[in-house]
């Protein structure tokens, strides 16, 4: 596209650019959604409707084809006047340059080409000029805005007026814009040359079928949801235009296209939970809380009213301190129990002497168990010391004896909350629950990932698992487990985190007050990310659940991924396979699914 523009531009006397959706992008899929966003953000119910009506009234009078913002606000009640500055400020803050057009502009400017901008807009020339300059587009010969002239591109009158002002025949001017009707058809009708520059949002939806469904199936009667979807997809459009999304592998796209929205919904759930409980501290437990804390702070805690703390609560350390060996006789637990006892052996010479040369392994478990039971008071003494040290760690973090919400993000059968509760005055819990169903499509080395591991990998810290927290020169530092080269999970997490960090930064940077959103509707995420998954994966992802249970009772969990039978998709092609969904005929269910090679 860039080469075509430059080729045509070389032959033109003047090159004219449309401004919005051509030179400048907003992180919204649809043009008016930033205004809807503003209404929601400022709780200005009725403002947008009144603003649109004022604009219609002016147009009905036939005085101008394009009223300016000042004229619109003259018709609005006093209670809405503060929104005048908010509109201009917000518009300037969210606009981003189109990188492809920025390169074209620089090339033409360096070649000495005459450049102008022509826009149908309610903001005046000096405001548009400031927006363009702020995004790196400086050096136009002139900027023509419809509200200054009272004429629009849509009617063609603005094109005629601009050509007369420049003293140049229209066929010597090349206009470039994204709207086929106003930037191409109307320009050519006025005698100008015109080049259609495909709209980025429309192109994105054409190339991402399930993104298109995600947008098409929005609840048009719910402005909150519509604005959210527009912002989500508009942000992805910007990231794609900046070359970010195409560089991602399937895991990165799965995160940015779906899991990020899941985390936003979970972050909103945490916000609501804090409001309901009145708690002012949120404890994000390592490692699952690492990226979630970033997401929560960026979206819902910009004013820092909630104190968020990222802490270590190693499972091994928890069991070491509690000496919970009630299941000693269970063979499946023997390896875990031996690892706990080995921790004492490695750390305490007095206990190492008890075992001598006896390996602390499941094969010698009966002898190992006997040593433990005969010397339990000694183990309890060291357990008490480790407990005291951990209490000091929480005191240093300002948490001991306080009230907080514990976020242990992807708990399967265990949560740190039970252990941590002993150190807090009050500790409520907040989780996402995952059953360990294997996913065929996602693999770690030669093994399929499970639902639990997949979600955990996308939200974890890149550091290795922590075995304990110790005091070193007055500072508390983690002791990492020795994971070895075979730990593909640790490697994959380390590779994801930079990508996800960048996504979170890009995704959150334009949000002025996302707290107006009540979270993402999970069924819509489900439909949006389904394009990356096989049928078996889709079915198994229904095992992902969400809960806010203090008791950490699986019976309290609420399923947030609806069943596949709710998805209104008849055919889905993945690789060499096509999945067909059978429909109900006369109330009878005709089979379910089958695959066709």
KANOR-V479434 format. One record per residue. N is the residue number from 1. RES is the residue in one letter. SS is DSSP state (H for helix, E for strand, C for the rest). PSI is psi in radians with two decimals (NA if undefined). Layout:
n/res/ss/psi
N/RES/SS/PSI
N/RES/SS/PSI
This chain:
n/res/ss/psi
1/X/C/-0.71
2/X/H/-0.75
3/X/H/-0.68
4/X/H/-0.74
5/X/H/-0.83
6/X/H/-0.62
7/X/H/-0.83
8/X/H/-0.64
9/X/H/-0.60
10/X/H/-0.51
11/X/H/-0.20
12/X/C/2.63
13/X/C/-0.72
14/X/E/2.46
15/X/E/2.19
16/X/E/2.40
17/X/E/2.38
18/X/C/2.71
19/X/C/-1.15
20/X/E/2.29
21/X/C/0.11
22/X/C/-1.12
23/X/C/-0.67
24/X/E/2.46
25/X/E/2.54
26/X/C/2.65
27/X/C/0.83
28/X/C/2.50
29/X/C/-0.52
30/X/C/2.49
31/X/C/-0.78
32/X/C/-0.06
33/X/H/-0.39
34/X/H/-0.49
35/X/H/-0.70
36/X/H/-0.71
37/X/H/-0.77
38/X/H/-0.74
39/X/H/-0.77
40/X/H/-0.73
41/X/H/-0.62
42/X/C/0.18
43/X/C/0.68
44/X/C/1.09
45/X/C/2.21
46/X/C/-0.20
47/X/H/-0.84
48/X/H/-0.71
49/X/H/-0.76
50/X/H/-0.66
51/X/H/-0.78
52/X/H/-0.66
53/X/H/-0.68
54/X/H/-0.70
55/X/H/-0.73
56/X/H/-0.72
57/X/H/-0.72
58/X/H/-0.79
59/X/H/-0.62
60/X/H/-0.45
61/X/C/-0.28
62/X/C/0.25
63/X/C/-0.63
64/X/C/2.70
65/X/C/-0.28
66/X/C/1.65
67/X/C/2.57
68/X/C/2.87
69/X/H/-0.67
70/X/H/-0.73
71/X/H/-0.63
72/X/H/-0.79
73/X/H/-0.37
74/X/H/-0.42
75/X/C/-0.11
76/X/C/2.62
77/X/C/2.82
78/X/H/-0.59
79/X/H/-0.32
80/X/H/0.00
81/X/C/-0.50
82/X/C/-0.37
83/X/H/-0.26
84/X/H/-0.91
85/X/H/-0.59
86/X/H/-0.69
87/X/H/-0.90
88/X/H/-0.75
89/X/H/-0.79
90/X/H/-0.75
91/X/H/-0.79
92/X/H/-0.66
93/X/H/-0.60
94/X/H/-0.29
95/X/C/2.42
96/X/E/2.53
97/X/E/2.53
98/X/C/1.97
99/X/H/-0.62
100/X/H/-0.79
101/X/H/-0.51
102/X/H/-0.68
103/X/H/-0.73
104/X/H/-0.79
105/X/H/-0.78
106/X/H/-0.71
107/X/H/-0.83
108/X/H/-0.65
109/X/H/-0.77
110/X/H/-0.51
111/X/C/-0.02
112/X/C/0.33
113/X/C/2.48
114/X/E/2.21
115/X/E/2.36
116/X/E/2.88
117/X/E/2.44
118/X/E/2.16
119/X/E/2.42
120/X/C/1.85
121/X/C/2.63
122/X/C/-0.07
123/X/C/2.44
124/X/C/2.93
125/X/H/-0.83
126/X/H/-0.54
127/X/H/-0.81
128/X/H/-0.71
129/X/H/-0.70
130/X/H/-0.75
131/X/H/-0.82
132/X/H/-0.77
133/X/H/-0.71
134/X/H/-0.45
135/X/C/0.21
136/X/C/0.08
137/X/C/1.60
138/X/C/2.39
139/X/C/0.35
140/X/C/2.50
141/X/C/-0.67
142/X/E/2.80
143/X/E/2.22
144/X/E/2.11
145/X/E/2.37
146/X/H/-0.68
147/X/H/-0.41
148/X/H/-0.56
149/X/H/-0.27
150/X/C/0.27
151/X/C/2.67
152/X/C/2.79
153/X/C/-0.64
154/X/C/-0.76
155/X/C/-0.30
156/X/C/-0.24
157/X/H/-0.59
158/X/H/-0.67
159/X/H/-0.76
160/X/H/-0.74
161/X/H/-0.70
162/X/H/-0.79
163/X/H/-0.72
164/X/H/-0.73
165/X/H/-0.67
166/X/H/-0.25
167/X/C/0.68
168/X/C/2.42
169/X/C/2.51
170/X/H/-0.58
171/X/H/-0.08
172/X/H/-0.04
173/X/E/2.28
174/X/E/2.09
175/X/E/2.37
176/X/E/2.19
177/X/E/2.93
178/X/C/-0.34
179/X/C/2.01
180/X/H/-0.60
181/X/H/-0.89
182/X/H/-0.54
183/X/H/-0.33
184/X/H/-1.11
185/X/H/-0.84
186/X/H/-0.65
187/X/H/-0.78
188/X/H/-0.63
189/X/H/-0.52
190/X/C/0.02
191/X/C/0.07
192/X/C/2.79
193/X/E/2.61
194/X/E/2.52
195/X/E/2.18
196/X/E/2.18
197/X/C/1.92
198/X/C/2.37
199/X/C/2.26
200/X/H/-0.70
201/X/H/-0.77
202/X/H/-0.71
203/X/H/-0.70
204/X/H/-0.78
205/X/H/-0.64
206/X/H/-0.60
207/X/H/-0.16
208/X/C/1.54
209/X/H/-0.67
210/X/H/-0.37
211/X/H/-0.65
212/X/H/-0.75
213/X/H/-0.70
214/X/H/-0.68
215/X/H/-0.75
216/X/H/-0.62
217/X/C/0.24
218/X/C/2.73
219/X/C/1.77
220/X/C/-0.28
221/X/C/-0.08
222/X/C/1.66
223/X/H/-0.53
224/X/H/-0.90
225/X/H/-0.74
226/X/H/-0.74
227/X/H/-0.70
228/X/H/-0.82
229/X/H/-0.70
230/X/H/-0.72
231/X/H/-0.78
232/X/H/-0.92
233/X/H/-0.64
234/X/H/-0.64
235/X/H/-0.73
236/X/H/-0.62
237/X/H/-0.82
238/X/H/-0.74
239/X/H/-0.65
240/X/H/-0.73
241/X/H/-0.50
242/X/C/0.18
243/X/C/0.23
244/X/C/-0.93
245/X/H/-0.76
246/X/H/-0.37
247/X/H/-0.18
248/X/C/2.55
249/X/C/-3.07
250/X/H/-0.57
251/X/H/-0.78
252/X/H/-0.74
253/X/H/-0.64
254/X/H/-0.71
255/X/H/-0.98
256/X/H/-0.52
257/X/H/-0.31
258/X/H/-0.94
259/X/H/-0.58
260/X/H/-0.68
261/X/H/-0.61
262/X/H/-0.76
263/X/H/-0.63
264/X/H/-0.74
265/X/H/-0.70
266/X/H/-0.67
267/X/H/-0.69
268/X/H/-0.64
269/X/H/-0.72
270/X/H/-0.78
271/X/H/-0.81
272/X/H/-0.65
273/X/H/-0.71
274/X/H/-0.69
275/X/H/-0.77
276/X/H/-0.69
277/X/H/-0.31
278/X/C/0.18
279/X/C/2.56
280/X/C/0.15
281/X/E/2.43
282/X/E/2.11
283/X/E/1.95
284/X/E/2.02
285/X/E/2.29
286/X/C/2.56
287/X/C/-0.13
288/X/C/-0.37
289/X/C/0.05
290/X/H/-1.04
291/X/H/-0.49
292/X/H/-0.67
293/X/H/-0.74
294/X/H/-0.78
295/X/H/-0.82
296/X/H/-0.81
297/X/H/-0.70
298/X/H/-0.62
299/X/H/-0.70
300/X/H/0.10
301/X/C/0.67
302/X/C/-0.51
303/X/C/0.01
304/X/C/0.53
305/X/C/-0.50
306/X/C/2.26
307/X/E/2.05
308/X/E/2.34
309/X/E/2.32
310/X/E/2.06
311/X/E/2.79
312/X/C/2.34
313/X/C/1.21
314/X/C/2.35
315/X/H/-0.68
316/X/H/-0.78
317/X/H/-0.68
318/X/H/-0.79
319/X/H/-0.56
320/X/H/-0.79
321/X/H/-0.76
322/X/H/-0.31
323/X/C/0.84
324/X/C/1.55
325/X/C/0.63
326/X/C/-0.30
327/X/C/0.60
328/X/C/-0.56
329/X/C/-0.24
330/X/C/2.14
331/X/H/-0.62
332/X/H/-0.27
333/X/H/-0.08
334/X/H/-0.71
335/X/H/-0.71
336/X/H/-0.77
337/X/H/-0.70
338/X/H/-0.65
339/X/H/-0.60
340/X/H/-0.82
341/X/H/-0.61
342/X/H/-0.56
343/X/H/-0.79
344/X/H/-0.72
345/X/H/-0.78
346/X/H/-0.52
347/X/H/-0.57
348/X/C/1.96
349/X/H/-0.60
350/X/H/-0.65
351/X/H/-0.61
352/X/H/-0.63
353/X/H/-0.53
354/X/H/-0.62
355/X/H/-0.42
356/X/C/-2.16
357/X/C/0.09
358/X/C/2.07
359/X/C/2.36
360/X/C/1.40
361/X/C/2.80
362/X/H/-0.51
363/X/H/-0.51
364/X/H/0.48
365/X/H/-0.67
366/X/H/-0.75
367/X/H/-0.70
368/X/H/-0.77
369/X/H/-0.71
370/X/H/-0.73
371/X/H/-0.73
372/X/H/-0.84
373/X/H/-0.57
374/X/H/-0.32
375/X/C/0.50
376/X/H/-0.67
377/X/H/-0.59
378/X/H/-0.74
379/X/H/-0.71
380/X/H/-0.58
381/X/H/-0.81
382/X/H/-0.61
383/X/H/-0.69
384/X/H/-0.65
385/X/H/-0.73
386/X/H/-0.64
387/X/H/-0.76
388/X/H/-0.71
389/X/H/-0.69
390/X/H/-0.61
391/X/H/-0.71
392/X/H/-0.68
393/X/H/-0.78
394/X/H/-0.60
395/X/H/-0.72
396/X/H/-0.50
397/X/C/0.01
398/X/C/0.46
399/X/C/-0.48
400/X/C/2.24
401/X/C/0.16
402/X/C/-3.11
403/X/E/2.32
404/X/E/2.94
405/X/E/2.25
406/X/E/2.13
407/X/E/1.86
408/X/E/1.65
409/X/E/-0.86
410/X/E/1.19
411/X/E/2.32
412/X/C/-1.14
413/X/C/0.21
414/X/C/2.51
415/X/C/2.56
416/X/C/-0.23
417/X/H/-0.69
418/X/H/-0.72
419/X/H/-0.81
420/X/H/-0.49
421/X/H/-0.54
422/X/H/-0.35
423/X/H/-0.07
424/X/C/2.67
425/X/C/-0.67
426/X/E/2.34
427/X/E/1.81
428/X/E/2.77
429/X/E/2.72
430/X/E/2.12
431/X/E/2.83
432/X/E/2.32
433/X/E/2.35
434/X/E/2.23
435/X/C/2.69
436/X/C/0.94
437/X/C/2.26
438/X/E/2.52
439/X/E/2.11
440/X/E/-0.59
441/X/E/-0.61
442/X/E/2.26
443/X/E/2.56
444/X/E/1.86
445/X/C/-2.16
446/X/C/0.21
447/X/E/2.46
448/X/E/2.48
449/X/E/2.75
450/X/E/2.85
451/X/H/-0.77
452/X/H/-0.85
453/X/H/-0.64
454/X/H/-0.86
455/X/H/-0.73
456/X/H/-0.69
457/X/H/-0.57
458/X/H/-0.15
459/X/H/-0.02
460/X/C/2.89
461/X/C/2.64
462/X/C/-0.16
463/X/C/2.85
464/X/C/2.81
465/X/C/2.55
466/X/E/2.30
467/X/E/-0.52
468/X/E/2.95
469/X/E/2.16
470/X/E/2.87
471/X/E/2.19
472/X/E/1.97
473/X/C/0.72
474/X/C/-0.11
475/X/E/2.46
476/X/E/2.21
477/X/E/2.61
478/X/E/2.62
479/X/E/2.03
480/X/E/2.56
481/X/C/2.64
482/X/C/1.77
483/X/C/-0.46
484/X/C/2.95
485/X/C/-0.39
486/X/C/-0.06
487/X/C/1.45
488/X/H/-0.56
489/X/H/-0.83
490/X/H/-0.69
491/X/H/-0.76
492/X/H/-0.70
493/X/H/-0.77
494/X/H/-0.58
495/X/H/-0.51
496/X/H/-0.71
497/X/H/-0.78
498/X/H/-0.70
499/X/H/-0.80
500/X/H/-0.68
501/X/H/-0.76
502/X/H/-0.73
503/X/H/-0.79
504/X/H/-0.73
505/X/H/-0.84
506/X/H/-0.74
507/X/H/-0.64
508/X/H/-0.20
509/X/C/-0.50
510/X/C/-0.03
511/X/C/2.01
512/X/C/-0.52
513/X/C/1.22
514/X/H/-0.10
515/X/H/-0.18
516/X/H/-0.28
517/X/C/2.43
518/X/C/0.54
519/X/C/2.92
520/X/C/2.51
521/X/C/2.04
522/X/H/-0.53
523/X/H/-0.58
524/X/H/-0.66
525/X/H/-0.76
526/X/H/-0.80
527/X/H/-0.60
528/X/H/-0.71
529/X/H/-0.11
530/X/H/-0.43
531/X/H/-0.29
532/X/H/-0.01
533/X/C/2.69
534/X/C/2.96
535/X/H/-0.78
536/X/H/-0.69
537/X/H/-0.74
538/X/H/-0.79
539/X/H/-0.71
540/X/H/-0.49
541/X/H/-0.24
542/X/C/-0.14
543/X/C/-0.23
544/X/E/2.24
545/X/E/2.89
546/X/E/2.54
547/X/E/2.86
548/X/C/0.97
549/X/C/2.15
550/X/C/-0.65
551/X/C/-0.14
552/X/C/0.82
553/X/C/2.02
554/X/H/-0.43
555/X/H/-0.28
556/X/H/-0.13
557/X/C/2.56
558/X/E/2.21
559/X/E/2.18
560/X/C/-0.05
561/X/C/1.87
562/X/C/2.86
563/X/C/2.72
564/X/H/-0.46
565/X/H/-0.25
566/X/H/-0.29
567/X/C/2.17
568/X/C/1.13
569/X/C/2.24
570/X/C/-0.57
571/X/E/2.43
572/X/E/2.10
573/X/E/2.19
574/X/E/1.99
575/X/C/-2.21
576/X/C/0.06
577/X/E/2.54
578/X/E/2.23
579/X/E/2.25
580/X/E/2.33
581/X/E/2.16
582/X/C/2.60
583/X/C/2.94
584/X/E/2.30
585/X/E/2.09
586/X/C/0.68
587/X/C/-0.07
588/X/E/2.35
589/X/E/2.04
590/X/C/1.69
591/X/C/-2.81
592/X/C/-1.39
593/X/E/2.68
594/X/E/2.78
595/X/E/2.58
596/X/E/2.11
597/X/C/NA
